[in-house]
Amino acid sequence: MTKKLNSFESLGNINFKNLRKDISPNSSSIIKTDTPKKNQNLEAHFSNKGRAGKVVTIIKGFDGDPQSIKKFAKSIKTYTGSGGTIKNKEIIIQGNFRDKIIVFIESLGYKVKRVGG
């Protein structure tokens, strides 16, 4: 039986052992891809077209097998703390995280171009 929490003090005494700390771009827990980075010219787009007004960030130009694209998209989604998907070799991240994603991708060693407004 668990103890009932009656105050913020008792809430502060809870020990969270299995939670991950904040992920930084230089964190070793981020999944690295095996795709050559020198020849990759990625583009970071911002769009809400065809999505009922919802804003998304689109990463285009990533070359690699489907498994490496999944790993790359997973690391971006983990870093931004948002959802996303992969369609036609484009990584679609929910929300306007274009500048944050550009900094993250550049820290991984890729060249990123900011496209659009």
C-alpha positions in Angstrom: 0.0 0.0 0.0 1.3 3.4 -0.9 1.4 6.4 1.4 -1.0 9.2 0.6 0.6 12.6 -0.2 -1.0 15.4 1.9 1.5 18.2 1.2 4.2 19.5 -1.1 6.8 18.5 1.5 5.9 14.9 1.2 5.8 15.2 -2.6 9.4 16.6 -2.5 10.6 13.5 -0.6 9.7 11.2 -3.5 12.8 9.7 -5.1 12.6 9.4 -8.9 15.3 6.9 -9.8 14.3 5.9 -13.3 13.7 9.3 -14.9 16.1 10.7 -17.4 17.8 14.0 -16.9 17.3 16.9 -19.4 18.9 16.0 -22.8 21.4 18.4 -24.2 22.8 18.4 -27.7 26.1 17.0 -26.5 24.5 14.2 -24.4 26.0 10.7 -25.0 22.5 9.1 -24.7 21.4 10.5 -28.0 21.3 7.9 -30.8 24.0 8.5 -33.4 23.4 7.6 -37.0 25.9 5.8 -39.3 25.2 7.9 -42.4 28.0 10.0 -43.7 27.4 13.6 -42.6 29.7 15.5 -45.0 27.5 14.9 -48.1 24.2 15.6 -46.3 22.6 19.0 -47.0 19.5 19.1 -44.9 16.8 21.7 -45.1 14.6 22.8 -42.2 11.1 24.0 -43.3 8.2 25.5 -41.4 4.7 24.6 -42.6 1.1 24.6 -41.7 -0.3 23.8 -45.1 -2.7 20.9 -45.3 -2.7 20.3 -41.6 -5.8 22.2 -40.4 -3.6 25.2 -39.3 -1.3 23.0 -37.1 2.3 24.0 -37.3 5.0 21.5 -38.2 8.7 21.6 -38.8 9.9 19.5 -41.8 13.4 18.2 -42.2 14.2 17.4 -45.9 17.3 16.0 -47.6 18.4 13.2 -45.2 19.9 10.3 -47.2 20.1 6.9 -45.7 18.3 3.6 -45.2 14.9 3.7 -43.4 16.4 2.4 -40.2 18.9 5.3 -40.0 16.1 7.9 -40.8 14.0 6.4 -37.9 17.0 6.7 -35.5 17.6 10.3 -36.7 13.9 11.3 -36.3 13.8 9.6 -32.9 16.7 11.6 -31.7 15.1 14.9 -32.9 11.8 14.0 -31.3 13.5 13.1 -28.0 15.4 16.4 -28.0 12.4 18.6 -28.8 10.0 16.6 -26.6 7.4 16.4 -29.3 5.8 13.9 -31.7 6.5 13.4 -35.3 6.5 11.1 -38.3 8.4 10.2 -41.4 6.8 10.4 -44.8 8.6 10.2 -48.2 12.0 10.5 -46.5 10.9 13.8 -44.8 10.9 14.0 -41.1 7.8 15.9 -39.8 8.0 17.2 -36.3 4.9 18.6 -34.6 5.4 22.2 -33.6 7.6 25.2 -34.5 11.0 23.9 -33.3 12.9 24.9 -36.4 15.7 27.0 -34.7 16.0 24.5 -31.9 16.3 21.6 -34.4 18.8 23.4 -36.5 21.1 23.9 -33.5 20.7 20.2 -32.5 21.4 18.9 -36.0 24.5 21.1 -36.4 25.8 19.8 -33.1 25.6 16.3 -34.6 27.8 17.4 -37.5 25.3 17.9 -40.3 24.9 21.0 -42.5 21.4 22.5 -42.2 19.8 25.3 -44.2 16.9 27.3 -42.8 14.3 27.5 -45.6 11.3 29.9 -45.6 10.3 32.8 -43.3 
